[in-house]
């Protein structure tokens, strides 16, 4: 069964349809299907965002709090004489890395002071290992890298602006102009016939006012299908009107339809790609709402387990420094550290 929205705009199927008319019908159907798919993924994204912030974000915040607490525990341990030089060296690295990670998420003055202290220790250790002979060379390399990064950044920003301008304002072909002209013609015709200021009847004025909002929205989005649908709904002899569109006009409409269809596909792909930031192992081709929900629940369960274990471990580290020593030994392979904080 065809939906009413699609039926109203399709050219009646006969053996006499031209290739452009057949393409017209095909594109209209594809656009309607893709709009439904986009709407489905937009709802899915909102639902996922709600579940993520409700279920996973609080656990991530809890783990961040534990990470900061562990930094303070290690900071206190660094001044303890019972730790060897090797252990203290590892403590410095852990404090430096964890405090940097925490500060990248949210600023904390006490944590920032700790980071500055241990960053100085790290730099001093690097200088000792490199030797004074290499100090000038290292400094020159750093300065050169900063300068190159600055230049590359400026070049990237400049090219990005150019790309955006080129993307937003592509070179128009004659076909593009004809397609845009079709949009303008329908929009102007609708605006002229349906403008609410010309209506004396209050009920009809309200209806046309609402309709003009839809017309303006469709024109702004270059949604030719919607404009045509509104136009045909407002005309009495709908089927006759759509069939009497000239072959040239049908071709122009098809160009606009192709663009609209491509934009809809891009929008669907963009939403799917955004999910891959959270779940890189999921493939776009087989992505479904159920798979996303399952993956989210799996992550919530895992993070909850890690948070519970981390809380218990921190209590042990506070009670006895021997437990910190055990942890430091395990961290040499980084497995324990990754399990706790590199989630």
C-alpha positions in Angstrom: 0.0 0.0 0.0 1.2 3.4 -0.9 1.1 6.1 1.7 -1.2 9.1 1.0 1.8 11.4 0.9 3.5 9.4 -1.8 0.3 8.6 -3.8 -0.5 12.3 -4.1 2.8 13.2 -5.8 3.4 10.1 -8.0 2.7 10.2 -11.7 0.1 7.5 -12.6 1.8 4.3 -13.7 1.0 3.6 -17.4 2.9 2.0 -20.3 3.4 5.5 -21.8 5.6 6.9 -19.1 8.9 8.3 -20.2 12.2 7.3 -18.5 12.3 10.7 -16.7 8.7 10.1 -15.4 9.6 6.6 -14.2 12.7 8.0 -12.5 10.5 10.7 -11.0 8.3 8.1 -9.3 11.3 6.0 -8.3 13.0 9.0 -6.6 9.9 10.1 -4.8 9.4 6.6 -3.3 13.1 6.4 -2.3 13.0 9.9 -0.6 9.9 8.9 1.4 11.6 5.7 2.6 14.9 7.4 3.4 13.0 10.1 5.4 11.4 7.4 7.5 14.8 5.8 8.0 16.3 9.1 9.1 13.4 9.8 11.4 13.9 6.3 13.0 17.7 6.9 13.5 17.1 10.4 14.9 14.7 8.9 17.5 17.2 6.2 18.2 20.0 8.7 18.8 17.9 10.7 21.2 16.9 7.5 23.0 20.5 6.3 23.2 21.7 9.7 24.5 19.1 9.6 27.2 20.0 6.1 28.3 23.8 6.9 28.1 23.5 9.9 30.4 21.2 8.1 32.7 23.0 4.8 32.9 26.7 5.2 31.9 27.6 8.9 32.6 27.1 8.6 36.4 29.4 5.5 36.5 32.1 7.4 34.4 31.9 10.3 36.8 32.3 7.9 39.7 35.4 6.4 38.1 36.8 9.9 37.4 36.3 10.7 41.1 38.2 7.5 42.0 41.0 8.3 39.6 41.5 11.7 41.3 41.4 10.0 44.7 44.0 7.6 43.6 46.2 10.5 42.5 46.1 11.9 46.0 46.9 8.5 47.5 49.9 8.1 45.2 51.0 11.7 45.9 51.1 10.9 49.6 53.0 7.6 48.9 55.7 9.4 46.9 57.1 11.0 50.0 57.1 7.7 51.9 60.6 6.3 52.4 59.4 2.7 52.2 59.1 3.0 48.4 62.2 2.3 46.2 63.5 4.6 43.5 62.0 2.3 40.8 58.6 2.4 42.5 58.7 6.2 42.9 59.6 6.6 39.3 56.5 4.6 38.4 54.4 6.6 40.8 55.6 9.8 39.1 54.5 8.5 35.7 51.1 7.4 37.0 50.4 10.7 38.8 51.4 12.6 35.7 49.3 10.6 33.3 46.2 10.3 35.4 46.1 13.9 36.5 46.6 15.0 32.9 43.6 12.8 31.9 41.4 14.1 34.7 42.3 17.7 33.9 41.3 17.2 30.3 37.8 16.4 31.5 37.3 19.0 34.2 39.6 21.5 35.9 40.5 21.1 39.6 43.0 23.5 41.2 44.5 21.0 43.6 44.9 18.5 40.9 46.4 21.1 38.6 49.0 21.9 41.2 49.9 18.2 41.6 50.2 17.8 37.8 52.5 20.8 37.6 54.7 19.4 40.4 55.1 16.0 38.8 55.4 17.4 35.3 58.5 19.2 36.5 59.9 16.0 37.9 59.2 14.2 34.6 61.0 17.0 32.6 63.9 17.0 35.0 64.3 13.2 34.6 64.2 13.5 30.9 67.0 16.1 31.0 69.1 13.9 33.1 68.7 11.0 30.8 69.3 13.1 27.7 72.3 14.9 29.2 73.1 18.6 29.1 74.8 18.2 25.7 71.4 17.5 24.1 69.5 20.2 25.9 69.9 22.8 23.2 69.1 20.3 20.5 66.0 19.1 22.3 64.8 22.7 22.8 65.4 23.6 19.2 63.4 20.5 18.1 60.6 21.4 20.4 60.5 25.0 19.2 60.6 23.8 15.6 57.8 21.3 16.2 55.7 24.0 17.8 56.3 26.4 14.9 55.4 23.7 12.4 52.3 22.7 14.3 51.3 26.3 14.4 51.8 26.7 10.6 50.0 23.5 9.9 47.2 24.5 12.1 46.8 27.8 10.3 47.0 26.0 6.9 44.4 23.5 8.0 42.0 26.1 9.2 42.5 28.1 6.0 41.9 25.0 3.9 38.9 24.0 6.1 37.3 27.4 5.6 37.9 27.1 1.8 36.5 23.6 1.8 33.4 24.7 3.7 32.9 27.6 1.4 33.3 25.3 -1.6 31.0 22.8 -0.1 28.3 25.3 0.9 28.6 27.2 -2.3 29.4 24.7 -5.1 29.8 25.8 -8.6 26.3 25.7 -10.1 25.7 24.0 -13.5 22.9 24.8 -15.8 21.0 21.8 -14.5 21.5 23.0 -10.9 20.1 26.4 -11.8 17.1 24.8 -13.5 16.5 22.7 -10.4 16.7 25.7 -8.1 14.4 27.6 -10.5 11.8 24.9 -10.1 12.0 25.3 -6.3 11.6 29.0 -6.6 8.7 28.8 -9.0 6.7 26.5 -6.8 7.5 28.4 -3.7 6.5 31.8 -5.2 3.3 30.3 -6.6 2.4 28.8 -3.2 3.3 32.0 -1.3 1.3 34.1 -3.7 -1.8 31.9 -3.5 -1.7 30.9 0.2 -0.4 34.0 2.0 -2.5 34.4 5.1 -2.6 38.2 4.9 -4.9 37.9 1.8 -7.4 35.8 3.7 -10.4 37.4 5.5 -11.9 34.3 7.1 -10.1 33.7 10.4 -10.2 29.9 10.3 -8.8 29.9 6.8 -6.3 32.5 7.8 -5.0 30.3 10.6 -4.8 27.3 8.3 -2.8 29.2 5.7 -0.6 30.7 8.3 0.3 27.2 9.5 0.7 26.1 5.9 3.1 28.9 5.1 5.3 27.8 7.9 5.5 24.4 6.3 6.2 26.0 2.9 9.0 28.2 4.2 10.5 25.2 6.1 10.4 23.0 2.9 11.9 25.8 0.8 14.7 26.5 3.2 15.5 22.7 3.3 15.2 22.5 -0.6 12.6 19.9 0.0 11.0 19.8 -3.5 8.9 16.7 -2.7 7.2 18.5 0.2 6.6 21.6 -1.9 5.0 19.6 -4.7 2.9 17.7 -2.2 1.5 20.9 -0.7 0.9 22.4 -4.1 -1.0 19.3 -5.3 -3.0 19.1 -2.1 -4.1 22.7 -2.7 -5.2 22.1 -6.2 -8.4 20.2 -7.0 -7.5 18.1 -10.0 -4.3 16.6 -8.4 -3.6 13.7 -10.7 -4.1 15.7 -13.9 -1.8 18.4 -12.6 1.1 16.1 -11.8 0.8 14.3 -15.2 0.8 17.6 -17.1 4.3 18.6 -15.8 6.4 19.1 -18.9 9.3 16.7 -19.6 11.8 19.5 -19.0 10.3 20.2 -15.6 10.3 16.5 -14.6 14.0 16.5 -15.4 14.7 19.5 -13.2 12.6 17.9 -10.4 14.6 14.7 -10.7 17.9 16.7 -10.3 16.6 18.2 -7.1 15.2 14.9 -5.9 18.7 13.3 -6.3 20.3 16.0 -4.2 17.7 15.6 -1.5 18.1 11.8 -1.5 21.8 12.2 -1.2 21.5 14.6 1.7 19.1 12.2 3.5 21.6 9.3 3.0 24.4 11.5 4.4 22.4 12.4 7.4 21.6 8.8 8.2 25.3 7.9 7.7 26.4 10.7 10.0 24.2 9.4 12.8 25.5 5.9 12.4 29.1 7.1 12.4 28.5 9.0 15.6 27.6 5.7 17.3 30.9 4.3 16.1 32.8 6.8 18.3 31.4 4.9 21.3 31.5 1.4 19.7 34.3 1.2 17.1 33.8 -2.6 16.8 30.2 -2.2 15.4 29.9 -2.1 11.6 27.7 0.5 10.0 26.2 -1.9 7.5 24.7 -4.2 10.2 24.0 -1.5 12.8 20.6 -1.8 14.5 18.9 -0.1 17.5 18.9 -3.5 19.4 22.6 -3.9 18.8 23.3 -0.4 20.2 21.2 -1.0 23.3 22.8 -4.4 23.9 26.3 -2.8 23.6 25.3 0.1 25.9 24.0 -2.3 28.6 27.2 -4.4 28.2 29.3 -1.2 28.8 27.2 -0.2 31.8 27.6 -3.6 33.3 31.4 -3.6 32.7 31.9 -0.1 34.1 29.8 -0.8 37.1 32.0 -3.8 37.9 35.2 -1.8 37.4 33.9 1.0 39.6 33.0 -1.4 42.4 36.4 -3.1 42.2 38.3 0.2 42.1 36.4 1.5 45.2 37.5 -1.6 47.1 41.1 -1.3 45.9 41.3 2.3 47.0 40.2 1.3 50.5 43.0 -1.3 50.6 45.6 1.2 49.4 44.6 3.6 52.2 44.9 1.0 54.9 48.3 -0.5 53.9 51.1 0.7 51.6 52.0 -2.9 50.9 48.9 -3.1 48.7 50.2 -0.1 46.7 53.4 -2.0 46.2 51.5 -5.0 44.9 49.6 -2.7 42.5 52.8 -1.0 41.3 54.3 -4.4 40.5 51.3 -5.4 38.5 51.3 -2.1 36.7 54.7 -2.9 35.1 52.6 -4.7 32.6 50.0 -1.9 32.8 47.2 -4.4 32.9 45.9 -3.4 36.3 46.2 0.3 35.5 44.3 -0.1 32.3 41.6 -2.2 34.0 41.1 0.6 36.6 41.3 3.8 34.6 41.8 3.4 30.9 38.2 2.7 30.1 
